[in-house]
Amino acid sequence: MSTIGLAAAIEELRQELYQAQDLGAGQQFGFTVEEAELELLLELRKSGKGDGKLTFGVATVGVGGELSSVRTHRLTLKLSVRDRAAGGTSPEISDAESGSWDEE
């Protein structure tokens, strides 16, 4: 069974953020990470079963077992959008006309 510790999980997150930073270089819209929440869940289950049968000098023994593990990783990032073309301010997404998309 492979394991991943807290230090390895944080290092993986760090590498992902570096990669995202590199890919976003030169793009108009950038993101700042305001908050990161990492949740690591590990569930281990182990069960075993055994039975035996003796018939006229011949022994039959049956054994069964189960070992399983479940890992769940959830990452939540709170991001702020920054418009580099507007000096790093929050972008304003708007339309000069008001109304619904459904209206023609």
C-alpha positions in Angstrom: 0.0 0.0 0.0 1.5 3.3 -1.0 1.3 6.2 1.3 1.5 10.0 1.0 2.3 12.1 3.9 1.4 15.7 4.7 4.8 17.0 3.6 4.5 15.2 0.2 1.0 16.5 -0.3 2.0 20.1 0.4 5.0 19.8 -1.9 2.7 18.4 -4.7 0.4 21.4 -4.2 3.4 23.8 -4.3 4.6 22.2 -7.6 1.1 22.5 -9.1 0.9 26.2 -8.1 4.4 26.8 -9.6 3.2 25.2 -12.9 0.0 27.3 -12.9 2.1 30.4 -12.3 4.4 29.6 -15.2 1.5 28.9 -17.6 -0.2 32.2 -16.6 2.9 34.3 -17.3 2.1 36.9 -20.0 -1.7 36.3 -19.8 -3.9 39.4 -19.3 -5.9 37.9 -16.4 -3.9 36.6 -13.4 -5.1 35.1 -10.2 -3.9 35.5 -6.7 -4.4 32.8 -4.1 -6.1 34.2 -1.1 -6.7 31.0 0.7 -5.9 27.3 0.2 -7.6 24.5 2.1 -6.3 21.0 1.8 -8.2 18.0 3.2 -6.6 14.6 3.3 -8.9 11.6 4.2 -7.6 8.1 4.7 -9.9 5.1 5.4 -8.5 1.7 6.0 -10.7 -1.4 6.2 -9.6 -4.9 7.2 -11.8 -7.9 7.6 -11.1 -11.6 7.8 -13.1 -14.8 7.8 -12.1 -18.4 8.4 -14.0 -21.7 8.5 -13.0 -25.3 8.6 -14.6 -28.6 8.0 -13.6 -32.1 9.0 -14.9 -35.1 7.1 -13.9 -38.7 7.6 -10.2 -38.0 8.2 -9.9 -35.4 5.4 -9.7 -31.9 6.7 -10.8 -29.0 4.5 -10.0 -25.6 5.7 -11.3 -22.4 3.9 -9.9 -19.0 4.7 -10.9 -15.7 3.2 -9.9 -12.1 3.9 -10.1 -8.6 2.6 -7.9 -5.6 2.8 -8.8 -2.3 1.2 -7.9 1.3 1.5 -9.6 4.5 0.3 -7.8 7.8 -0.1 -9.6 11.1 -0.8 -7.9 14.4 -1.5 -9.8 17.6 -1.7 -8.3 21.0 -2.4 -10.2 24.3 -2.3 -8.6 27.5 -3.6 -10.0 30.9 -3.1 -8.8 33.0 -6.0 -8.9 36.7 -6.8 -8.9 37.8 -10.5 -6.5 40.6 -11.5 -6.5 42.4 -14.8 -2.8 43.0 -15.7 -3.9 45.3 -18.6 -5.7 47.6 -16.1 -2.8 47.8 -13.7 -3.7 44.7 -11.6 -7.1 45.8 -10.6 -10.1 43.5 -10.5 -11.6 43.2 -14.0 -15.0 44.7 -14.7 -17.1 42.5 -16.8 -20.1 44.4 -18.1 -22.2 45.3 -21.1 -23.4 48.8 -22.0 -26.9 47.4 -22.6 -28.9 46.1 -19.7 -31.3 43.2 -19.9 -31.5 39.5 -20.0 -29.8 37.2 -22.5 -33.2 35.9 -23.4 -34.5 39.2 -24.6 -33.9 40.1 -28.2 
